[in-house]
Amino acid sequence: MNNQSARPHSSAHATPLAAAAAAVAPDATTRDFAQSLHRCLAEQPHQISPKFFYDAAGSALFDQICDLPEYYPTRTEITLLERHAPAMAAQIGAGAELIEFGAGSLTKVRLLLQALLARNLAPARFLPVDISAEHLQAQCLRLRGELPDLQVEPLIVDFTQPLPLPARGNERRVGYFPGSSIGNFTPDEALAFLTRSAGLLRGGGLLIGIDLVKDPALLHAAYNDAQGVTAAFNLNLLHRARRELGCDIEPANFWHHALFNPTRGRIEMHLVSKQRQHIHLEGQRYELAAGETIHTENSYKYTVDGFQALARRAGFVPGTCWLDERRWFCVMWLDAPS
């Protein structure tokens, strides 16, 4: 779990690329979801990408998770931004094209944008990228109302794939990837994403949030909250399969289960089948035994040195690292050499 010049919000003022992406994303995303769920149910072990958590309902649930007392990453990262946004803004510089990967509710980037604007370092434009069209469009509408002089061009695409970015002039491209979402990738996937990003952002840089290794008890509590919001977030993937795909999978037949795997340095989230059950999806029949799981998410935890080494392998040059007092979380600047 792990998110401009004045421009009114209307389809007439949307960029052709953003409008096209918004128009085709729902069908493409639904087909991707269906194909991924077929593979998940057919193969052993059963595993599906966490990107499918984030329909409108899932995005709203994740926003609730971020406010939970047990969920430290959001509070800690926001505190770092509140303290260090001026220094981060200076690192980004004036006139940059700012791209946020997995933009979500745009909560954290607001602090960066406000710091940039307050110091006359306004970006040339802001490109929030997310797969959840309805949620992102609503958040961009709010942001345009708050910062009417900022050019906002949302891209409704899967940022884990090569991005179809609009043409640019001479602006530096700077990426922003908050929320420790890099932890949702396997180490190989993280290296691949960072390598693509180093090329995409050549001559600029990447500001990235990283959740650090810590007491497993803190990690366990963060993914097993007392109110059951994380469980609802995990189970919403099954509700989404029923809503969008007509799948007869029954969420009540599963338990939410999250654990820290110390040998792999990651939190794992699973949906555990309570009983032997049959599931039908687009004419195909699948069987899950009692106790079988659907692995829905990983969240890898890093050390500062370990992540810097990964970034160097991808072609970045690690720069400033902002840490909280407990060293639970890090926001790191990575230069992308030309």
C-alpha positions as CSV (number, residue, x, y, z in Angstrom):
1,M,0.0,0.0,0.0
2,N,0.9,1.1,0.0
3,N,-0.9,8.7,-5.2
4,Q,0.1,25.1,-14.9
5,S,-1.4,28.0,-16.4
6,A,-5.0,28.7,-15.4
7,R,-7.3,26.1,-16.9
8,P,-10.9,25.5,-16.0
9,H,-12.0,21.9,-15.5
10,S,-14.0,20.7,-18.5
11,S,-13.5,18.2,-21.3
12,A,-13.1,21.0,-23.7
13,H,-9.9,22.0,-22.0
14,A,-8.5,18.5,-21.4
15,T,-5.4,17.6,-23.4
16,P,-6.0,15.2,-26.3
17,L,-3.8,12.6,-24.6
18,A,-5.5,12.8,-21.3
19,A,-9.0,12.7,-22.9
20,A,-8.1,9.7,-25.0
21,A,-6.7,7.9,-22.0
22,A,-9.8,8.6,-20.0
23,A,-12.0,7.4,-22.8
24,V,-10.3,4.1,-23.3
25,A,-9.0,3.3,-19.8
26,P,-12.2,1.7,-18.4
27,D,-12.6,-1.0,-21.1
28,A,-8.8,-1.6,-21.2
29,T,-8.6,-1.8,-17.4
30,T,-11.5,-4.2,-17.2
31,R,-10.1,-6.5,-19.8
32,D,-6.7,-6.4,-18.0
33,F,-8.4,-7.2,-14.7
34,A,-10.3,-10.2,-16.2
35,Q,-7.2,-11.6,-17.9
36,S,-5.2,-11.2,-14.7
37,L,-7.9,-12.8,-12.5
38,H,-8.1,-15.8,-15.0
39,R,-4.3,-16.3,-14.6
40,C,-4.5,-15.9,-10.8
41,L,-7.2,-18.5,-10.4
42,A,-5.6,-21.0,-12.9
43,E,-2.0,-20.9,-11.7
44,Q,-0.3,-21.9,-8.5
45,P,0.4,-20.0,-6.3
46,H,-2.6,-17.7,-6.9
47,Q,-1.3,-14.2,-7.2
48,I,-2.7,-10.9,-8.7
49,S,-1.3,-7.4,-9.0
50,P,-2.2,-4.9,-6.2
51,K,-3.0,-2.3,-8.9
52,F,-6.5,-3.9,-9.1
53,F,-7.2,-2.7,-5.6
54,Y,-7.7,0.8,-6.9
55,D,-11.2,1.2,-8.3
56,A,-13.2,4.2,-6.8
57,A,-14.3,2.1,-3.8
58,G,-10.7,0.8,-3.2
59,S,-9.2,4.2,-3.6
60,A,-11.7,5.6,-1.0
61,L,-10.8,2.7,1.4
62,F,-7.1,3.4,1.0
63,D,-7.7,7.0,1.9
64,Q,-9.3,5.8,5.1
65,I,-6.3,3.5,5.8
66,C,-4.0,6.5,5.5
67,D,-5.8,8.1,8.5
68,L,-5.7,5.0,10.8
69,P,-3.7,5.3,14.0
70,E,-1.8,2.1,13.2
71,Y,-0.8,3.2,9.7
72,Y,2.4,5.2,10.3
73,P,3.7,5.7,6.7
74,T,1.3,8.5,5.7
75,R,1.7,10.5,8.9
76,T,5.4,10.1,8.9
77,E,5.9,11.1,5.2
78,I,3.5,14.1,5.5
79,T,5.6,15.3,8.6
80,L,8.7,15.0,6.5
81,L,7.1,17.0,3.7
82,E,5.8,19.7,6.1
83,R,9.3,20.1,7.5
84,H,11.4,19.8,4.3
85,A,9.2,20.8,1.4
86,P,11.1,24.0,0.8
87,A,14.4,22.1,0.5
88,M,12.7,19.5,-1.8
89,A,11.2,22.3,-3.9
90,A,14.7,23.9,-4.3
91,Q,16.0,20.5,-5.5
92,I,13.2,20.3,-8.0
93,G,13.8,23.8,-9.3
94,A,11.7,26.2,-11.4
95,G,9.8,25.3,-14.5
96,A,10.0,21.6,-14.2
97,E,7.5,19.1,-15.6
98,L,6.4,17.3,-12.5
99,I,5.1,13.8,-12.9
100,E,3.5,12.0,-10.0
101,F,3.3,8.2,-10.3
102,G,0.3,6.6,-8.6
103,A,-1.2,10.0,-7.8
104,G,-4.3,8.9,-5.9
105,S,-5.7,11.7,-3.8
106,L,-2.9,14.2,-4.5
107,T,-2.6,14.8,-0.7
108,K,1.2,14.8,-0.4
109,V,2.0,16.5,-3.7
110,R,-0.1,19.5,-2.6
111,L,2.6,20.3,0.0
112,L,5.3,20.2,-2.7
113,L,3.3,22.2,-5.2
114,Q,2.5,24.9,-2.5
115,A,6.2,25.0,-1.6
116,L,7.2,25.4,-5.3
117,L,4.6,28.2,-5.9
118,A,5.5,30.0,-2.7
119,R,9.1,30.2,-3.8
120,N,8.4,31.3,-7.4
121,L,9.5,27.8,-8.6
122,A,6.2,27.0,-10.4
123,P,6.3,23.8,-12.5
124,A,5.6,24.2,-16.2
125,R,2.9,21.6,-15.7
126,F,1.8,18.8,-13.3
127,L,1.1,15.4,-14.7
128,P,-0.6,13.1,-12.1
129,V,-0.7,9.5,-13.3
130,D,-3.1,6.9,-12.0
131,I,-5.1,3.9,-13.1
132,S,-8.3,4.9,-11.2
133,A,-10.0,7.3,-13.6
134,E,-13.0,8.4,-11.5
135,H,-11.0,9.0,-8.4
136,L,-8.1,10.9,-10.2
137,Q,-10.4,13.1,-12.2
138,A,-12.3,14.1,-9.0
139,Q,-9.1,15.0,-7.2
140,C,-7.8,17.0,-10.2
141,L,-11.0,19.0,-10.2
142,R,-10.3,19.9,-6.5
143,L,-6.7,20.7,-7.1
144,R,-7.6,23.1,-10.0
145,G,-9.9,24.9,-7.7
146,E,-7.2,25.3,-5.1
147,L,-4.4,26.2,-7.4
148,P,-6.0,27.8,-10.5
149,D,-2.7,29.0,-12.0
150,L,-1.3,25.4,-12.1
151,Q,-1.6,23.5,-15.4
152,V,-2.9,20.0,-14.4
153,E,-3.0,17.3,-17.1
154,P,-4.1,13.9,-15.6
155,L,-3.0,10.7,-17.3
156,I,-5.3,7.7,-16.7
157,V,-2.7,4.9,-17.4
158,D,-0.9,2.1,-15.7
159,F,2.4,3.7,-14.6
160,T,4.0,0.3,-14.2
161,Q,4.2,0.2,-18.0
162,P,6.1,2.6,-20.3
163,L,4.3,6.0,-20.1
164,P,2.8,7.7,-23.2
165,L,3.8,11.2,-22.0
166,P,2.9,14.3,-24.0
167,A,5.7,16.0,-25.9
168,R,7.7,18.5,-23.9
169,G,9.8,21.5,-24.6
170,N,13.0,22.2,-22.7
171,E,11.6,21.6,-19.3
172,R,13.4,19.3,-16.8
173,R,11.3,16.3,-16.0
174,V,11.0,15.5,-12.3
175,G,9.2,12.4,-11.0
176,Y,7.4,12.2,-7.7
177,F,6.6,8.7,-6.2
178,P,5.4,9.0,-2.6
179,G,3.8,6.6,-0.2
180,S,6.5,3.8,-0.4
181,S,4.6,2.4,-3.3
182,I,7.9,1.2,-4.7
183,G,7.7,-1.5,-2.1
184,N,4.8,-3.1,-3.9
185,F,7.2,-4.2,-6.6
186,T,9.5,-7.2,-6.4
187,P,13.2,-6.2,-6.3
188,D,13.4,-7.1,-10.1
189,E,10.3,-5.1,-10.8
190,A,11.6,-2.1,-8.7
191,L,14.8,-2.2,-10.7
192,A,12.9,-2.3,-14.0
193,F,10.7,0.7,-12.9
194,L,13.6,2.7,-11.7
195,T,15.6,2.0,-14.9
196,R,12.7,3.2,-17.1
197,S,12.3,6.2,-14.8
198,A,16.0,7.2,-15.0
199,G,15.6,7.3,-18.8
200,L,12.2,9.1,-18.7
201,L,13.6,11.7,-16.3
202,R,17.0,12.1,-17.9
203,G,18.4,15.5,-16.9
204,G,16.0,15.8,-14.0
205,G,15.4,13.6,-11.0
206,L,13.0,11.5,-8.9
207,L,11.7,12.3,-5.4
208,I,10.6,9.0,-3.8
209,G,9.2,7.8,-0.6
210,I,10.7,4.6,1.0
211,D,9.4,2.6,4.0
212,L,12.3,1.4,6.0
213,V,13.0,-1.8,7.9
214,K,11.6,-1.6,11.4
215,D,10.1,-3.7,14.3
216,P,7.9,-6.4,12.8
217,A,5.2,-5.7,15.4
218,L,4.8,-2.1,14.0
219,L,4.5,-3.6,10.5
220,H,1.9,-6.2,11.6
221,A,-0.3,-3.6,13.3
222,A,-0.2,-1.3,10.2
223,Y,-1.6,-4.0,8.0
224,N,-4.0,-5.5,10.5
225,D,-5.8,-2.5,11.9
226,A,-8.3,-2.8,14.7
227,Q,-11.1,-1.3,12.6
228,G,-10.8,-3.8,9.8
229,V,-10.3,-1.1,7.1
230,T,-7.3,-2.9,5.6
231,A,-9.3,-6.1,5.5
232,A,-12.1,-4.4,3.7
233,F,-9.6,-2.9,1.3
234,N,-8.2,-6.3,0.5
235,L,-11.6,-8.0,0.2
236,N,-12.8,-5.1,-2.1
237,L,-10.8,-6.7,-4.9
238,L,-13.3,-9.6,-4.8
239,H,-16.3,-7.2,-4.6
240,R,-14.8,-5.5,-7.7
241,A,-14.6,-8.8,-9.5
242,R,-18.3,-9.3,-8.9
243,R,-19.2,-5.8,-9.9
244,E,-17.1,-5.4,-13.0
245,L,-16.6,-9.0,-14.3
246,G,-19.8,-10.8,-13.1
247,C,-17.6,-13.3,-11.3
248,D,-19.4,-15.3,-8.6
249,I,-16.6,-15.2,-6.2
250,E,-18.0,-14.7,-2.7
251,P,-16.0,-12.3,-0.4
252,A,-17.6,-13.8,2.7
253,N,-15.8,-17.0,1.9
254,F,-12.3,-15.4,2.5
255,W,-10.3,-14.1,5.4
256,H,-7.9,-11.1,5.2
257,H,-4.4,-12.2,6.2
258,A,-1.3,-10.0,6.4
259,L,2.1,-11.0,7.7
260,F,5.7,-9.9,7.8
261,N,8.1,-12.3,5.9
262,P,11.5,-11.5,7.5
263,T,13.5,-13.7,5.0
264,R,12.2,-11.6,2.1
265,G,11.9,-8.3,4.0
266,R,8.3,-7.7,3.0
267,I,4.7,-7.6,4.3
268,E,2.5,-10.0,2.4
269,M,-1.3,-9.6,2.0
270,H,-3.4,-12.6,1.2
271,L,-7.0,-13.6,0.9
272,V,-7.5,-17.0,2.5
273,S,-10.2,-19.4,1.3
274,K,-12.3,-20.5,4.3
275,Q,-13.6,-23.6,2.5
276,R,-13.4,-25.6,-0.7
277,Q,-15.2,-23.5,-3.3
278,H,-15.8,-23.1,-7.0
279,I,-15.6,-19.8,-8.8
280,H,-16.9,-19.0,-12.2
281,L,-15.5,-16.3,-14.4
282,E,-16.5,-15.7,-18.1
283,G,-17.6,-19.3,-18.5
284,Q,-14.5,-20.8,-16.9
285,R,-14.7,-22.8,-13.6
286,Y,-12.0,-22.7,-11.0
287,E,-11.5,-24.4,-7.7
288,L,-9.9,-23.2,-4.5
289,A,-9.3,-25.6,-1.6
290,A,-9.8,-24.6,2.0
291,G,-6.7,-22.7,3.2
292,E,-5.5,-21.8,-0.3
293,T,-4.7,-18.1,-0.6
294,I,-4.8,-15.4,-3.2
295,H,-1.6,-13.3,-2.8
296,T,-2.8,-9.7,-3.4
297,E,0.2,-7.5,-2.3
298,N,3.8,-7.3,-1.3
299,S,5.2,-4.3,0.5
300,Y,9.0,-4.5,0.6
301,K,10.9,-2.6,3.3
302,Y,14.4,-1.2,2.6
303,T,17.4,0.2,4.3
304,V,18.7,3.5,3.1
305,D,22.0,2.0,1.9
306,G,20.1,-0.9,0.2
307,F,17.8,1.4,-1.7
308,Q,20.6,3.7,-2.8
309,A,22.5,0.7,-4.2
310,L,19.3,-0.3,-6.1
311,A,19.0,3.3,-7.5
312,R,22.6,3.3,-8.7
313,R,22.0,0.1,-10.5
314,A,19.1,1.8,-12.3
315,G,21.2,4.7,-13.4
316,F,20.3,7.3,-10.8
317,V,22.8,9.2,-8.5
318,P,21.4,9.2,-5.0
319,G,21.3,12.7,-3.4
320,T,19.7,14.1,-0.2
321,C,17.8,11.8,2.1
322,W,15.2,13.2,4.5
323,L,14.5,10.9,7.5
324,D,12.2,11.2,10.5
325,E,13.7,11.0,14.0
326,R,12.8,7.3,14.4
327,R,14.2,6.4,11.0
328,W,10.9,4.7,10.0
329,F,10.6,6.5,6.7
330,C,12.8,8.2,4.1
331,V,12.1,10.7,1.3
332,M,15.1,10.5,-1.1
333,W,16.2,12.6,-4.0
334,L,17.7,10.8,-7.0
335,D,19.5,12.6,-9.8
336,A,18.9,11.4,-13.3
337,P,22.0,12.3,-15.3
338,S,21.6,13.5,-18.9
